[in-house]
Amino acid sequence: MEAMEARFKAVCLKLWGPEGGEETYHWIKKTRPAYFHSLAIQAMTPIWESDRLDIRTKILCCIGVFTALNRTEVEFFMKMAAYHAIPREEVEEILLLTGLEAGFPVAEMAVQYLTKAYDPAVGQ
């Protein structure tokens, strides 16, 4: 299990960068029951390690999905997008498409997280 935990931490650092990844890794570990955490990282780690799709595509897909579901977890993926220098305009286009197909109220929710991730001074 230690090897899986190390791989999971490496995925967090890859997705959110050194500072954000370390913070997110510890937050996830601290807020999940041990058994739940163990099963979750066994599912999540190989998917984010896989290279069949590039990281940019994975992040944009997750932004679209979590926006459509009206889930605040979209904030995690907005932070990933900003860290990986995905142009804000591309994320905005994903939100417009998601708004068109899933409803603009959900896209409006996600715009708040987009602004916070790309304009950190606004989120303070």
LUMLUM-523105 format. One line per 8 residues: for each residue x, y, z of C-alpha. Coordinates in Angstrom, 3 decimals. Example, Ala and Ser with C-alpha at 12.3 -4.5 7.8 and 13.67 -1.06 7.14 Angstrom:
BEGIN
12.300:-4.500:7.800; 13.670:-1.060:7.140
% end
This chain:
BEGIN
0.000:0.000:0.000; 2.925:2.362:0.596; 3.847:2.198:-3.090; 0.269:3.127:-4.077; 0.297:6.011:-1.593; 3.562:7.293:-3.089; 2.078:7.044:-6.595; -1.036:8.892:-5.431
1.061:11.692:-3.948; 3.036:11.914:-7.207; -0.264:12.242:-9.116; -1.357:15.079:-6.802; 1.922:16.898:-7.409; 1.576:16.330:-11.170; -1.991:17.645:-11.235; -1.762:20.672:-8.931
1.969:21.442:-8.898; 4.370:21.293:-5.958; 2.547:23.655:-3.608; -1.067:22.960:-4.566; -0.398:19.232:-4.943; 1.130:18.923:-1.493; -1.764:20.855:0.037; -4.400:18.816:-1.825
-2.687:15.505:-1.024; -2.696:16.241:2.712; -6.257:17.580:2.611; -7.518:14.416:0.897; -5.688:12.150:3.353; -6.898:14.129:6.366; -10.563:14.301:5.353; -11.171:10.701:4.216
-11.547:7.580:6.363; -8.508:5.321:5.893; -10.347:2.470:4.146; -12.223:4.857:1.834; -8.963:6.643:1.006; -7.270:3.321:0.255; -9.943:2.257:-2.226; -10.263:5.698:-3.800
-6.553:6.034:-4.562; -6.503:2.534:-6.064; -9.117:3.703:-8.575; -7.937:7.273:-9.129; -4.173:6.820:-9.401; -4.006:4.544:-12.483; -6.502:6.709:-14.368; -4.480:9.896:-13.863
-1.194:8.045:-14.507; -2.481:6.693:-17.831; -1.173:8.481:-20.893; -3.794:7.407:-23.432; -5.220:10.930:-23.178; -3.121:13.996:-22.518; -3.537:15.800:-19.195; -5.128:18.847:-20.843
-7.929:16.747:-22.352; -8.555:14.952:-19.046; -8.778:18.238:-17.142; -11.145:19.837:-19.678; -13.360:16.729:-19.641; -13.561:16.869:-15.850; -14.417:20.569:-15.936; -17.277:19.825:-18.337
-18.538:16.869:-16.298; -18.401:18.512:-12.874; -19.939:21.680:-14.278; -22.793:19.726:-15.872; -23.367:17.934:-12.573; -23.379:21.294:-10.749; -20.679:20.025:-8.412; -18.329:22.366:-6.595
-15.512:19.868:-7.111; -15.051:21.693:-10.419; -12.874:24.051:-8.372; -10.158:21.349:-8.139; -10.086:21.037:-11.917; -10.055:24.808:-12.472; -6.938:24.944:-10.294; -5.417:22.136:-12.378
-6.247:23.988:-15.588; -4.590:27.166:-14.321; -1.516:25.275:-13.097; -1.145:23.508:-16.462; -1.517:26.845:-18.294; -4.610:25.798:-20.195; -5.713:29.106:-21.700; -8.611:30.676:-19.851
-10.403:31.147:-23.181; -10.413:27.380:-23.747; -11.908:26.759:-20.301; -14.502:29.463:-20.975; -15.450:27.713:-24.208; -15.919:24.439:-22.316; -18.196:26.303:-19.894; -20.199:27.809:-22.756
-20.634:24.396:-24.355; -21.578:22.844:-21.016; -23.991:25.694:-20.359; -25.627:25.174:-23.730; -26.033:21.436:-23.189; -26.597:21.248:-19.411; -28.008:24.686:-18.603; -26.443:28.057:-18.060
-27.049:28.162:-14.291; -24.490:25.366:-13.835; -22.015:27.166:-16.079; -22.483:30.339:-14.043; -21.523:28.390:-10.906; -18.339:27.193:-12.597; -17.426:30.709:-13.792; -16.944:31.697:-10.145
-14.297:28.972:-9.753; -12.727:29.879:-13.085; -12.303:33.471:-11.944; -10.900:32.386:-8.591; -8.382:30.001:-10.228; -7.213:32.359:-12.979; -7.427:35.640:-11.003; -6.346:34.612:-7.477
-6.622:38.202:-6.187; -10.355:38.107:-6.980; -10.869:35.042:-4.780; -9.415:36.696:-1.684
% end
